């Protein structure tokens, strides 16, 4: 496995969200700038060929930071000490519909979105000039 890649990703997560390594979780490259999260227990049972599709889609490496998937945000959200935007239930509903939403202009870059009323992590967005740009997957959006 590519230890250097994994160390780089954890370093980026530390810088961006102040998240420490999660015991028992390995982060692997998966295609075009994507990262997959796999449990160490599962990884020990796989051949090198099957690691490409093992685990879950965790994040995408972007030129300006790491954009977490919904599952990636849920995995690290509770441990994140910075760049977590807490929104109320009305904004959470708009977010789940795929809308961009207003936030404090102090946030910049990729942030974790948290519905504070339900204590649930909804994914990752891009904070730009007081707007949170939505990356919630179209297939998961509510109507």
N, C-alpha and C positions, 0 to 999 in steps of 0.2 A: 504494500500500500504506500501511497505517496505521503509520507510524514511531513515533508516540507510544505506541501499544499495545505494539509490539515492545520499545521501550526500557523500558516499565513491567515487562514480563515478565522481561527480562534483569536488571533491577534487583532484582526479587523473587527470582529464582534466585540472584543474588549474595548477598542477605541470608540466604536460607534454607539454601543449600547451599555457599556460597562458590565459586560457579561463574562463570567468565568467559564472555563470548560465544564461541561456536564459529564459527570462520571458515567461510563458505560456507553457513551455515544461517540461514534466515529463519523467524521465528515469527509466525503469522498467526491472527487470530480466526476461529473456526469455530463458529457457532451459539451455543447457550446456554453461555456461560462456558467454552467449550472452546478449546484452542490446538492448531494443527497446525504441524508442522515441515516445511519445504520447502527443497530445495537452491536456491541462487541461480541455478544453471544452468537448472533446470527452470522456476523462476519467471519467468525472462526470456523463456521461450517461450510462456507462457500468457496468455490474455486475462483481464481482471478477473473475468469470470463463472466461469471454471473454477478460480480459486484457492480457492474455498470447499471443494472436495473434493480439492485437490492435497495431496501429501505424506502424512504419517502423523499419527495422533492422538498428541499429545505430552503434554498435561496438561489438567486441569480447574482453573479458578480457584474456590477455595473461600473462604468468609468468613475463615477462619483460616490461609490459605496456599495454596500450589500443590501439588496432588496429581498427581504425575507418572504417566503410563501406564507399562506395562512397557517399551515402546520408549523413552519419555522417560527413564526411569531408566537404561536401557542407554546412551543417548546421553550423558548427563551424569555417570554414576556414576564413571568413571575420573577425571574432572576435579573432582569434589566433594571439598572439604576439610573439610566438617562435615556433621553429621546423616546419617551413613552407619552403619547398624547391621549389623555383621558377625555372622552366625550360623553354627553348625556344620551338618553335613549332616543330622543328625536333626531339627533345627528347620526346616531348609530343606524337608525332605520334608513336615512338618506345614504349613508355609506354602503349599506347592504344592497341598495338599489343601484349602486355604481356611480353615485354622484360625488363630485368634488365638494368638500365642505370647508367652511371658514375655521381657522384656528388662530392661536396667538402667533404673531409674526416673529416671536423670538425663536421658534423652531425652524431649523433649516436642514435639508437633506432627508434621507430615509428615516422614518420613525415608525415605531410600533403603535398601532391603534388599539385602544382599550375602551370597551363599553363599561364605564364605571358603575352604572346601575346594575349590571348583571355580572360584573367582575369577570368579563370574558374578553379575550384577545381576538380581534377581528382581522388581523393581517398587518400589512405594511403599506405606507403611503409616502409620497414625496412632498415634504413641506417646502413651499415656495411663497414668499411674500404674503403670508397670512392665509394661504389656501393650502389645503391638503389634497393633493392629486391622487385620485383613486386608482388602485391596481387590483381591486377585488375581482376575481375571475367571473367572466360573463355567465358561465354555466352555473355558478352558485348564487347569482343575484336573485333577490326577491322582486316580485312585480307588484 
